[in-house]
Amino acid sequence: MSLADFTTLASLVSSVAVLVSLLFLGLQIRQSNRNQRSLMQQGRSTRNVDLLSRLGDPKVSQTFVRVAQGEDLSDTDYFVLYGYMTSVFWSYEDCFFQFRSGTLDSQSWASDVATLKRLLTNPAYRAVWRAARGACGEQYKSFLDGLAADAKHTPPANLVNILKQYLAEERQALRSSQDKKASLHGAQKI
């Protein structure tokens, strides 16, 4: 083998090695992006679960019930309401910027937007938003102002009544299913 042949072979091996390295690097970057998106989604889910868990706090849930019933609130109740609802808005602000930067997928963001629209049908959420909006970034503030304006004329859902209705429907469906099974079982014995 001549020196020229050896140089050509070495150049070819070097080129293949560079190509394999680039392919491997591309796979690593792709996996890293997946991991990053997964971590963002996990953080989003954790924040939402934490917020929902806080509704189990008797002080928070009692304040929500009093607001829904139009009762007068104590100064402490206003702080409870502000603290909870503002944390909701800040959580979604993080999601807003994650979506804008490409680390939160469009399906997750669409779910967040639907939730924000529903929350902002509630006058208490809109009132707290008005009080808290000065602490948020301009882009998010503008976005949420638009959602609040659109939701202003939609009556808020009453979660307690909705859950009572759905629970009654599910219990009725269960009873109907059990009755059908019992009648079929009885018919098979005859």
N, C-alpha and C positions, 0 to 999 in steps of 0.2 A: 504494500500500500504506500502510495506516494504521500508526501507532505500535503499536497493540494487535496488529495482524496480525504486525508485525515482531517484537514481544516474544514472541508465541506461537510463531512459527517459530524464533526463537533458542532458546527454551526446549525445543522439540522436538529441535533439532539438538544442544543441550547434553545432553539426556537420552540420545539415541542415542550420543553420544560417550562418555558415562559407561558405558553398557551395553557398548559395544565395548571400552572400557578394562578393565572387570571381566571380560569374557570372555577377553581377552588375558592378564590377570593370572592367571586361573584356569588357562589353558593353561601359563603359565610355572611356576606352582606345581606343576602335575602333572608337567611335564618335570623340574623340579628334584627332585621326589620320586623319579622313575625313576632319575635320575642318581645320587642318594644311595644308593638300593638297589643299583644296579649297582656303585658303589664299595665298598659293604659286602661284596657277594658276591665281588668281585675280591680284596679284602683277605683274606677268609676262604679263598679258593682259594689265594692266595699263601702264607698261613701253613701250610695243609695240605701244599702241595707242598714247602715248606721243611722241615717236620717229616719228611716221608717221605724227602726227600733226605738228611737227617742219618742215616737208617738205613744209608746207604751208607758212612758213616764206619766204618772197620774196628774202631775201639775200641768204638763203639756196637753194631755188629752182633755182634762177638765177645762182648760183655757179655750181649746178649740171648740168644745161643746158650747160653752158660754157665748163665744163669738157667733157660732152658727145659729144660736137661738136669739141673738140680738140683745143679750144681757149686757149690763154695764160691767166693765172690767176694772180691777184694781190697778194701781200703778205697777205692781209686781207682775200682774197678768200681761200688761203691755210689754214688759221686758221679756217675758217668756215667749210671747208671740213674735216679737222682733228678733230675738235670738234664734228661734227655730227657723222662721221663714227666711231670714237673711242668710243663714247657713245653707238653706236650699238654693237660694239665688247664687251664692258664691260657688257652690258645688257645680252648678250648671255653667257658671262663667268659665270654670276650668275646662269643662267639656267643650264649650264654645271655642275656646282657643286651641284645644287639642284637635278639634275637627278642622279648624282653619289651617293648622300646621300639618294636617295629613296623618296624625297619629291616632285619630278616632274615625272609624268607618262611617259611611253615610247611613247605614241602617241604625246604628246606635244613636247617631245624632238625630235622625228622624224620630226615634222613640223619645229622645229628650225634648225635642221641640213639641211633640204631641203632649207630653206631660206638662211642660211649661204653659202651653195654651190652656190646658184644663185647669191648672192651678190658678192662672190669672183670670179665670172667670169668677173667682172668689174675691169679693171686695176687700177682704182682709189681706190677701196676698198683694193686691194692687196697692193698698194703702202702705203696706210695709215696703213694697218696691219703691214707692215715691219717697219714703224716708231713707232707704238704703242706697238708692241709685247713685248718689254722689260719690260713693266709695268704689265704684266700678269703672272699668275702662270705657272709653268713648264708643268703641265699636259694639261692645256687648250692651252698653247702656242704650244705644240707638236701636239695636236689634230687639231688646226686651221692651223698650218703649212702644215699638210697633206691635209686638204681640199683645201687650197690655191694652193698647188702644183698640185692637181688633176684638179682644175678649171682653171688653167692657160691657157690651150689650148682650152678652150671653148669660143666661141664668146659671149660677153655680150648681154643680151636682151636690146632693146631700149624701155623702158617703155612708153614713149610718143607715139611712133609709134604703139606699141601694143594696147594702149588704144584708139588711133584714129581708128585703124582697128576694134576693138571690138565694139566701139560705132557706127561706120558705119554699121556693121553687125546687131547690135541690132535695129538700126533705120530702116534698110531695112526689117528686120523680122516684126517689128511693122507695117510698111506700108503694107506689104504683108498680114498680119493678118487683118488689117482694110479693105483692098481691098476685101478679101474673105468674110468678114462679110457684106460689102456693096453689093456685088454681090448676096449673099444668101438672104439678105433682099429684094433686088430688084426682085429676082426670086420668092420670096414668095408673092409679091404683084400682080404678073401676074396671 
